[in-house]
Amino acid sequence: MGEGSGVPGHSILAPALAQGIAGDTSAIIGYNVLITDRDGVVIGSGDTSRIGSFHEASVQVMLTQEAAAHSAGEARRLRGVRPGITLPIVIDGDAVGTVGITGSPAQVGRFGRVVKRQTEILLQESLLLRSRLLRERAAEDLLREIAHFDPEVVSPDDLVARSADLGYDLRAPRVAVIVDIGATGTPVTGPSVSETSGTGTSVTGRSVSRGDPSAPDTETRNSSVDARAQRADADMLRALPPRLIREAFADSQDLVAGMASGRFAVLHQTRDRPVRDLVPLCESIVEGLERRLAVPVRIGIGAAASSVAALRDSYEDAASALRLGPRARPGISVHVIEDLRVHRLIAAVAPRTRARFTASLIPALRARSDWPVLRRTIMVWCESGFSLVRTASTLNIHRNTLIYRLDRIAHLSGHPVRDHPAALALYLACIADQVEPHS
């Protein structure tokens, strides 16, 4: 077989595809359908015994691209041929194989053009799908190289040129988005076989008679059906996240790739819109995936970038937002790096230095059972501009309650919390405590 239209290294008429078409079509029309490759070798047939044999009539049909009918007498004079008709399979003006129907030419002739056209349509669809998958794979490889970009290994100009070949402009402003799906592949999909009752009912709902000598065979068949159904469900669930993510980031300039088990990355073209405008879209992705997969989903959003190096940094920002966001803001599923810059800065400090810093400021506070409440009070106090009114409103407590807490924090820590430099030091210590994995 020749190489097919923009899909180098792959035959258009793959044997598995040819056999699928031939087998299904034979079952539909009631006559055997066979498909040959360009050399006249049968690669698909409703009668599987003919696979691999030579079909001499196909050679002339390939040369002329004209259909041919063969009576019983004519078929006997041709190697591997039975009475029927043979038609060329033509894709983009090129004959890539033939399709034959076995039977009296007068009887099967009415199916000829329909079967030929249907075969060509299925092959064209397969070719388009293969081309799309190859393009998606190339885009995924490109995104991974950008995420792990090292200028000493690859030139940024090479990546820009490769992206242009795929139709992407890396110089346009983009932002990295990472979708993290927890426990992928273990969604709640109903009772397993081990969870069914002992009443003789399988997970498919079929009744199994335990007293019937044939019951083991029935159970075996049912188990086989169940296993196939579970595999099909698993395949569908694996395909669901990238499909939903691509549907959400549907701009032709958006790159989407699977990076690791349960993690997907997007380089989204912002078109000069604020990065924070992505939050509602990302929240809808989280809601859709969690509803269908019954597992936690989190999303990290990096900063806008318009160069290869900056896109790598944006990807690292998104990964940092995913790592630090749940510690700083538990209960939130979408985390933007711009909300976590101070956390990332503190996280970059050596662990021993962080530990000494927090030990010098908040040891007595951290030892208390209500430390999470006190920590939040310190942080909201600083983030509210040291305003009693705004802090009390954010914490949803009475002003006098806030004053009592602030006085208690000052007493326990030994630092005057109403003194702004001292309060900021406590604030940084609280962030250092947050970024620790245990907190």
MIMARTI-435224 format. One record per residue (C-alpha): residue in one letter; x, y, z. Coordinates in pm, whole numbers. Layout:
N
A  X  Y  Z
...
***
This chain:
439
M  0  0  0
G  105  357  -64
E  140  628  190
G  -173  827  256
S  -233  1195  212
G  -46  1378  481
V  -14  1080  713
P  344  966  654
G  440  616  754
H  80  490  770
S  -122  295  510
I  -470  427  438
L  -600  71  403
A  -489  -73  734
P  -581  -444  759
A  -776  -396  1083
L  -987  -122  926
A  -1036  -321  604
Q  -1149  -627  799
G  -1392  -420  1003
I  -1548  -269  692
A  -1563  -601  506
G  -1706  -796  799
D  -1973  -540  884
T  -2077  -483  522
S  -2098  -858  454
A  -2333  -898  749
I  -2554  -612  628
I  -2597  -703  258
G  -2587  -1081  294
Y  -2307  -1131  41
N  -1937  -1172  109
V  -1741  -850  73
L  -1364  -851  42
I  -1110  -569  31
T  -766  -590  -126
D  -464  -370  -100
R  -296  -207  -398
D  -111  -530  -480
G  -428  -738  -496
V  -377  -913  -162
V  -697  -966  38
I  -670  -777  368
G  -1036  -788  472
S  -1316  -1033  404
G  -1644  -1155  548
D  -1504  -1500  468
T  -1188  -1478  677
S  -1035  -1783  506
R  -964  -1560  207
I  -752  -1310  401
G  -395  -1313  274
S  -482  -1468  -63
F  -415  -1308  -400
H  -713  -1167  -594
E  -599  -1143  -955
A  -896  -944  -1084
S  -802  -656  -855
V  -478  -589  -1043
Q  -657  -485  -1364
V  -922  -291  -1172
M  -644  -97  -996
L  -482  -12  -1328
T  -798  105  -1504
Q  -989  235  -1201
E  -1292  77  -1364
A  -1532  -176  -1211
A  -1527  -530  -1348
A  -1781  -816  -1332
H  -1679  -1181  -1337
S  -1904  -1469  -1435
A  -1838  -1818  -1305
G  -1643  -1905  -1618
E  -1434  -1588  -1608
A  -1364  -1629  -1238
R  -1224  -1979  -1293
R  -959  -1837  -1522
L  -843  -1583  -1259
R  -639  -1670  -952
G  -825  -1633  -623
V  -1139  -1493  -789
R  -1501  -1602  -749
P  -1808  -1486  -941
G  -1905  -1130  -854
I  -1790  -774  -907
T  -1473  -583  -822
L  -1457  -205  -788
P  -1167  36  -726
I  -1139  224  -397
V  -1037  576  -497
I  -916  840  -251
D  -822  1184  -388
G  -799  1042  -740
D  -564  760  -636
A  -671  395  -637
V  -564  257  -300
G  -725  -87  -323
T  -1036  -267  -437
V  -1361  -389  -290
G  -1527  -701  -423
I  -1869  -859  -370
T  -1908  -1233  -422
G  -2220  -1360  -601
S  -2393  -1352  -933
P  -2301  -1020  -1099
A  -2669  -966  -1179
Q  -2759  -1001  -811
V  -2472  -818  -642
G  -2431  -545  -903
R  -2699  -334  -733
F  -2481  -317  -420
G  -2160  -228  -603
R  -2166  152  -613
V  -2313  180  -264
V  -2052  -50  -108
K  -1770  122  -298
R  -1883  469  -190
Q  -1941  365  169
T  -1594  210  184
E  -1436  528  46
I  -1627  742  296
L  -1515  525  588
L  -1155  537  470
Q  -1165  914  431
E  -1309  952  780
S  -1036  724  915
L  -772  930  737
L  -909  1256  875
L  -922  1110  1226
R  -566  982  1195
S  -446  1322  1069
R  -621  1497  1358
L  -472  1257  1611
L  -124  1304  1465
R  -164  1682  1482
E  -286  1658  1842
R  12  1439  1928
A  253  1688  1770
A  85  1970  1964
E  114  1771  2287
D  485  1710  2225
L  530  2082  2160
L  352  2180  2482
R  564  1938  2686
E  884  2082  2538
I  767  2433  2624
A  679  2330  2980
H  1029  2188  3029
F  1209  2440  2808
D  1586  2463  2848
P  1757  2715  2617
E  2078  2512  2633
V  1898  2210  2487
V  1663  2363  2231
S  1643  2704  2068
P  1327  2905  2138
D  1322  2998  1769
D  1297  2628  1680
L  993  2590  1905
V  834  2904  1759
A  891  2768  1407
R  751  2425  1495
S  446  2584  1652
A  393  2795  1338
D  403  2477  1126
L  118  2346  1342
G  -73  2673  1313
Y  6  2817  1657
D  156  3160  1725
L  365  3143  2042
R  431  3516  2030
A  67  3597  2105
P  -11  3640  2478
R  -94  3309  2644
V  -136  3170  2992
A  -63  2822  3123
V  -346  2635  3292
I  -300  2300  3466
V  -592  2071  3545
D  -520  1814  3816
I  -762  1523  3846
G  -726  1327  4169
A  -751  947  4168
T  -813  929  3793
G  -964  598  3688
T  -1137  527  4018
P  -1470  705  3977
V  -1779  597  4160
T  -1969  410  3889
G  -2183  173  4092
P  -2138  -159  4274
S  -1855  -386  4175
V  -1889  -761  4132
S  -1774  -817  4488
E  -2044  -581  4614
T  -2335  -766  4458
S  -2557  -969  4684
G  -2559  -1346  4698
T  -2900  -1374  4530
G  -2755  -1489  4201
T  -2784  -1155  4024
S  -2482  -1027  3832
V  -2388  -662  3805
T  -2558  -654  3463
G  -2886  -750  3626
R  -2901  -1100  3475
S  -3034  -1378  3693
V  -2802  -1677  3739
S  -2958  -2006  3845
R  -2731  -2168  4100
G  -2900  -2507  4073
D  -2872  -2529  3694
P  -2571  -2736  3579
S  -2516  -2480  3304
A  -2491  -2194  3555
P  -2108  -2180  3555
D  -2111  -2128  3178
T  -2372  -1856  3217
E  -2168  -1689  3490
T  -1860  -1708  3272
R  -2040  -1545  2982
N  -2188  -1279  3206
S  -1847  -1210  3361
S  -1700  -1173  3015
V  -1973  -928  2918
D  -1925  -741  3244
A  -1549  -722  3193
R  -1592  -584  2843
A  -1847  -332  2966
Q  -1616  -223  3248
R  -1325  -186  3005
A  -1546  21  2775
D  -1652  238  3071
A  -1288  282  3174
D  -1189  382  2819
M  -1475  632  2806
L  -1377  782  3142
R  -1013  813  3034
A  -1124  996  2720
L  -1363  1225  2909
P  -1119  1472  3075
P  -928  1571  2757
R  -1256  1597  2566
L  -1417  1826  2824
I  -1102  2036  2857
R  -1072  2075  2479
E  -1441  2169  2458
A  -1386  2439  2721
F  -1065  2569  2561
A  -1204  2556  2209
D  -1005  2842  2056
S  -809  2714  1756
Q  -494  2863  1915
D  -531  2675  2246
L  -285  2389  2300
V  -402  2105  2524
A  -190  1808  2634
G  -186  1530  2887
M  127  1579  3099
A  110  1290  3347
S  -144  1058  3499
G  -446  1273  3583
R  -281  1602  3487
F  -353  1810  3176
A  -200  2137  3061
V  -337  2415  2843
L  -158  2706  2679
H  -455  2935  2635
Q  -436  3241  2411
T  -571  3525  2623
R  -637  3765  2333
D  -547  4046  2578
R  -819  3951  2825
P  -728  3953  3198
V  -605  3617  3323
R  -856  3628  3608
D  -1138  3614  3352
L  -1053  3244  3316
V  -1168  3161  3670
P  -1540  3110  3589
L  -1452  2890  3290
C  -1216  2683  3503
E  -1478  2651  3777
S  -1720  2510  3519
I  -1455  2256  3413
V  -1409  2150  3775
E  -1783  2113  3822
G  -1824  1907  3505
L  -1534  1672  3576
E  -1618  1620  3943
R  -1981  1548  3859
R  -1888  1286  3600
L  -1579  1131  3762
A  -1664  1167  4133
V  -1304  1263  4215
P  -1156  1596  4331
V  -1037  1831  4057
R  -816  2137  4102
I  -689  2392  3852
G  -385  2619  3867
I  -353  2930  3650
G  -19  3093  3572
A  70  3440  3447
A  33  3582  3097
A  335  3524  2872
S  437  3591  2513
S  770  3411  2472
V  883  3051  2507
A  1080  3120  2826
A  789  3315  2976
L  549  3034  2884
R  771  2789  3072
D  757  3025  3371
S  380  3048  3336
Y  359  2668  3344
E  574  2661  3658
D  351  2932  3807
A  41  2721  3740
A  209  2419  3900
S  300  2630  4204
A  -58  2757  4228
L  -178  2397  4231
R  69  2304  4504
L  29  2607  4729
G  -332  2706  4665
P  -501  2427  4861
R  -281  2503  5163
A  -346  2877  5150
R  -711  2861  5049
P  -859  2520  5131
G  -1200  2457  4986
I  -1125  2649  4665
S  -1071  2450  4344
V  -928  2716  4110
H  -606  2887  4216
V  -445  3185  4041
I  -72  3243  4091
E  -126  3618  4129
D  -304  3544  4459
L  -11  3335  4578
R  302  3531  4489
V  402  3586  4851
H  337  3219  4928
R  559  3115  4640
L  833  3352  4754
I  823  3214  5107
A  811  2855  4974
A  1133  2924  4782
V  1315  2997  5109
A  1519  2708  5247
P  1307  2493  5483
R  1551  2539  5773
T  1540  2917  5733
R  1160  2912  5727
A  1147  2693  6035
R  1378  2928  6230
F  1170  3228  6120
T  839  3081  6238
A  998  2951  6559
S  1112  3303  6644
L  766  3456  6602
I  476  3217  6654
P  578  2910  6863
A  325  2982  7139
L  50  3052  6885
R  117  2733  6686
A  98  2524  7004
R  -264  2622  7063
S  -562  2419  6943
D  -721  2734  6801
W  -411  2822  6597
P  -598  2801  6259
V  -843  3066  6387
L  -565  3289  6520
R  -365  3250  6198
R  -661  3351  5985
T  -722  3650  6212
I  -362  3772  6167
M  -376  3728  5790
V  -713  3898  5742
W  -602  4181  5973
C  -303  4253  5748
E  -489  4195  5420
S  -764  4433  5535
G  -518  4718  5580
F  -523  4692  5961
S  -885  4811  5964
L  -1095  4685  6255
V  -1418  4735  6058
R  -1306  4552  5742
T  -1137  4272  5937
A  -1440  4209  6158
S  -1666  4211  5853
T  -1447  3962  5663
L  -1424  3731  5964
N  -1794  3779  6036
I  -1732  3854  6402
H  -1812  4146  6635
R  -1561  4430  6658
N  -1508  4364  7031
T  -1438  3997  6960
L  -1172  4101  6709
I  -1010  4338  6959
Y  -999  4057  7216
R  -834  3823  6963
L  -575  4078  6858
D  -483  4148  7219
R  -452  3774  7285
I  -230  3728  6978
A  -5  4012  7095
H  18  3861  7444
L  94  3507  7323
S  341  3607  7051
G  511  3889  7237
H  472  4112  6930
P  240  4415  6918
V  1  4314  6644
R  -118  4673  6597
D  234  4778  6511
H  241  4742  6132
P  599  4606  6088
A  540  4356  6370
A  206  4254  6220
L  367  4203  5878
A  634  3983  6035
L  359  3772  6194
Y  180  3767  5857
L  487  3626  5681
A  529  3369  5959
C  168  3262  5905
I  234  3217  5533
A  549  3019  5609
D  335  2796  5828
Q  79  2757  5549
V  325  2648  5284
E  451  2364  5500
P  300  2034  5375
H  169  1947  5723
S  -34  2264  5767
***
